[in-house]
Amino acid sequence: MPTHGSLTKAGKVRGQTPKIQGKPRLSPIARMRNKDNFVKRFEKKRLPGQKKPERRGGRR
């Protein structure tokens, strides 16, 4: 069965591209984010969403 191109050229383009360093992580570590979510949802009993109980009333 014929192939589309020779196996000697496999990975040619990827091997020629220069290596770029990754950017530093800006978001918090997943374990800390999960811990904060646990405290917020179960210990403080906060409801999800933007409508917080202390912000009721709205504009006048």
C-alpha positions in Angstrom: 0.0 0.0 0.0 1.5 3.4 -1.0 2.1 6.1 1.6 1.6 9.8 1.3 5.2 10.9 1.7 8.2 9.1 3.0 8.8 8.3 6.7 12.2 10.0 6.6 10.5 13.4 6.4 8.2 12.8 9.4 8.5 15.6 12.0 10.5 17.8 9.7 8.6 21.0 10.3 8.3 20.5 14.1 12.0 19.9 14.3 12.8 23.1 12.5 10.6 25.4 14.6 12.4 27.2 17.4 11.6 26.3 21.0 9.7 29.0 22.8 9.6 29.2 26.6 6.1 29.0 28.2 4.5 31.9 30.0 4.4 31.9 33.8 1.0 30.9 35.2 -1.2 33.8 36.2 -4.1 31.9 37.7 -3.9 30.4 41.2 -2.9 26.8 41.7 -5.9 24.4 41.2 -5.6 23.0 44.7 -5.8 26.4 46.3 -8.7 27.4 44.0 -10.6 24.2 45.0 -9.9 24.9 48.7 -11.3 28.5 48.4 -14.4 27.2 46.6 -15.0 24.7 49.3 -14.8 27.3 52.0 -17.0 29.7 50.1 -19.7 27.1 49.3 -19.8 24.8 52.3 -18.4 26.7 55.3 -19.7 30.2 54.5 -22.9 28.8 52.8 -22.7 31.2 49.9 -25.0 30.7 46.9 -23.5 30.6 43.4 -24.1 33.5 41.0 -23.9 37.3 41.0 -27.0 38.0 43.1 -25.6 38.1 46.7 -28.0 38.4 49.6 -26.3 41.5 50.9 -26.8 43.3 47.6 -30.6 43.1 47.5 -32.6 46.2 46.8 -31.0 47.5 43.7 -30.9 51.0 42.4 -33.2 53.8 43.5 
